Every structure is written in structure tokens, then in C-alpha cells.
Amino acid sequence: MKHINIKVIGKVQGVFFRASTKAVADQMGVKGKVRNEKDGSVLIEAEADQITLDMFVEWCHKGPEKANVEQVLVEEGELQGYTNFVVIKKNLLW
């Protein structure tokens, strides 16, 4: 298992990016969370095996139909041991 932080930049808010990310994560078996950032980006914490994470990041470069992804930044993080994938609705501390 590996943990990565993904920042998706572009037209990614108001286009069902978080809901679509959860659907794809659930389908792939990725655990973690996704939230909107104040700067208009989407931040994702994801945990899975390397092959699954590679496919997940590949999807993040496209996103849902109405999204226009300009940039995807990925960095490794510390394993958190998530048990599911959740959408954070409000910008609360996590």
C-alpha cells in the first residue's frame, strides 16, 4: 500500500469532480478522501497499490466530462490507513 496526495488544477469545481472521483475510487478500490480547495483546485488523498494509483492518477488527468484539467500534481505522503473513500463537503480540518 502507498499514499499519495493529488492536487488537480483547472476547471474542476462545479463539474461533479468530487462525486466522480469517489465513484472511480470505489470502483478501483482506492481509499482516501477528496475536497475542494479555496484556490479552485481539488485535493485528493489516495491509498492503494502502485498499479491502482497509477490508473487513478491517469483518470485524474481527465476527470469527469465537464472538467477541464490543466495540471495534476502528485506527491507521496505518509500512509493513513483509510478504510473507505469519502467526499469532504465543507473545508473542515482533516
Order of alpha helices (4+ residues) and beta strands (2+ residues): beta-alpha-beta-beta-alpha-beta-beta
